Amino acid sequence: FWPDEIYSIFGLTQGVDAPELFARFDHPDDTKAIRRAFEESKRLREPFALDHRIVRRDGSVRWVQERGEFYFDLAGKPVRSVGTMLDITERKEAEAQLARHAHYDSLTELPNRMLMTDRLNQAIAFSDRHKRPVAVLFLDLDRFKNVNDTLGHSTGDALLKAVAGRLRRSVRAVDCVARLGGD
């Protein structure tokens, strides 16, 4: 028996769709982690708890929080599981948005000072380990304030976006272009 909420989470209609195995809906990238959590729960005979993605019948991806435990027969074989499942898609999307804002400039979508510092530290560590040089190029747009003052902030924003795009297209995929300040 599935409660109405489970049908809703999976995008199914109660009374029309026959209940199917949960595993059929597991996101392919999460399958191993889900199986590992279930097997560990069975082996240790402890409850399981995990967040993972499902792919609904219509192809949309949802995040779920699943909690539960397995029940065993006298021979120690798992005979059923009981638990709860919550749709946490909105929370996961909000977390991803917060992480993006914490590491990327909202105007240019380039890494910000914090992410650039982290990547620079990684590059320096790699350079030290492999005895290879690392380089940093710092660019400043001279008289950028004049652009904002005379042509307006929307023109200044468009200029910053254009410069960011050109720089991004001019470097290798492994290189980092970041916006550290206003200009």
SEVO-148788 format. One line per 10 residues: for each residue y, x, z of C-alpha. Coordinates in steps of 0.001 Angstrom, whole numbers, always signed. Layout:
Y/X/Z | ...;
//
This chain:
+0/+0/+0 | +3408/+1312/-934 | +6625/-19/+598 | +9383/-1269/-1712 | +11433/+1909/-1134 | +8683/+4109/-2609 | +8640/+2002/-5764 | +12419/+2399/-5938 | +12319/+6188/-5437 | +9783/+6590/-8244;
+11554/+4117/-10527 | +8607/+1721/-10545 | +8516/-2057/-10221 | +6341/-3548/-7496 | +3919/-6106/-8887 | +4270/-4687/-12403 | +3432/-1021/-11985 | +158/-73/-10377 | +570/+2525/-7642 | -155/+5985/-8998;
-852/+9291/-7336 | +2275/+10989/-6042 | +1256/+14273/-7665 | +1719/+12774/-11126 | +5470/+12751/-10460 | +5837/+16275/-9009 | +8408/+18418/-10794 | +6513/+21220/-12581 | +8653/+23916/-10933 | +7831/+22584/-7453;
+4103/+21904/-7870 | +2902/+25203/-6373 | +5144/+24916/-3313 | +4045/+21315/-2724 | +360/+22208/-2988 | +860/+25223/-716 | +2561/+23045/+1940 | -227/+20455/+1771 | -3006/+23048/+1915 | -1379/+24797/+4867;
-990/+21452/+6641 | -4684/+20717/+6123 | -5780/+24211/+7126 | -3674/+24288/+10300 | -4068/+20562/+10943 | -327/+20294/+11463 | +2221/+17911/+9926 | +3906/+18901/+6669 | +7613/+18733/+5884 | +9251/+19705/+2604;
+12022/+18888/+189 | +11053/+18837/-3477 | +11837/+17249/-6808 | +10027/+14472/-8614 | +10267/+13411/-12237 | +10442/+9654/-12530 | +8735/+7780/-15329 | +12087/+7512/-17181 | +12414/+11326/-17072 | +15172/+11482/-14467;
+14802/+14047/-11691 | +15220/+13072/-8056 | +15072/+15112/-4835 | +12878/+13765/-2047 | +12288/+14741/+1548 | +8634/+14283/+2394 | +7173/+14364/+5893 | +3656/+13478/+6934 | +263/+14506/+8182 | -3359/+14382/+7139;
-6123/+12569/+8994 | -9655/+13966/+8981 | -13146/+12546/+9307 | -15673/+13871/+11832 | -16813/+16533/+9359 | -13247/+17859/+9104 | -12609/+16530/+5601 | -9139/+15047/+5010 | -9504/+11314/+4383 | -5877/+10169/+4121;
-2293/+11138/+4683 | +475/+9143/+6286 | +4136/+9941/+6084 | +7626/+9143/+4940 | +9631/+9923/+1852 | +13410/+9734/+1500 | +15500/+10078/-1654 | +17900/+12946/-847 | +19268/+13464/-4365 | +22883/+12764/-3420;
+22713/+15239/-520 | +21195/+17966/-2725 | +23828/+17398/-5410 | +26591/+17608/-2801 | +25101/+20845/-1424 | +24943/+22335/-4924 | +28559/+21322/-5558 | +29678/+22906/-2277 | +27810/+26115/-3103 | +29420/+26161/-6554;
+32899/+25716/-5041 | +32190/+28479/-2544 | +31315/+31000/-5266 | +33161/+29993/-8446 | +36789/+29516/-9411 | +37351/+25834/-10180 | +39790/+26482/-13049 | +38025/+29209/-15039 | +34483/+28661/-13688 | +34238/+32430/-13243;
+32757/+33929/-10082 | +35376/+34133/-7331 | +36258/+37040/-5041 | +33363/+36346/-2640 | +30688/+36252/-5362 | +32242/+39223/-7156 | +32166/+41248/-3939 | +28485/+40420/-3486 | +27652/+41345/-7075 | +29673/+44553/-6830;
+27805/+45534/-3655 | +24508/+44894/-5483 | +25668/+46979/-8454 | +26687/+49851/-6180 | +23331/+49734/-4360 | +21501/+49711/-7715 | +23675/+52599/-8884 | +22865/+54605/-5760 | +19116/+53958/-6047 | +18875/+54780/-9744;
+21577/+57477/-9904 | +23451/+55549/-12581 | +27188/+55008/-12794 | +28896/+51704/-12138 | +32331/+50753/-13425 | +34938/+48190/-12453 | +37770/+47180/-14758 | +40664/+45343/-13154 | +42958/+43336/-15440 | +46258/+41776/-14511;
+48310/+39452/-16709 | +51817/+40845/-16549 | +54636/+38330/-16212 | +52159/+35475/-15834 | +54583/+33768/-13445 | +57049/+33536/-16347 | +54486/+31574/-18372 | +54090/+29058/-15558 | +57859/+28887/-14929 | +58916/+28489/-18557;
+56004/+26699/-20220 | +54494/+24865/-17241 | +51381/+25178/-15111 | +49185/+23373/-17629 | +50002/+26062/-20215 | +49374/+28771/-17622 | +46022/+27169/-16784 | +45118/+27000/-20482 | +46012/+30702/-20854 | +43817/+31652/-17880;
+40907/+29622/-19300 | +41322/+31234/-22718 | +41422/+34761/-21271 | +38391/+33987/-19084 | +36468/+32721/-22103 | +37325/+35760/-24207 | +36346/+38172/-21450 | +33085/+36325/-20802 | +32185/+36505/-24518 | +33061/+40221/-24627;
+30569/+41438/-22045 | +26807/+41577/-21714 | +24899/+38859/-19875 | +24244/+41286/-16999 | +27954/+42049/-16562 | +30230/+40066/-14296 | +33678/+38712/-15118 | +35415/+37242/-12080 | +38756/+35791/-11085 | +40013/+37449/-7931;
+43508/+36022/-7725 | +46115/+33845/-9371 | +46486/+35930/-12522;
//
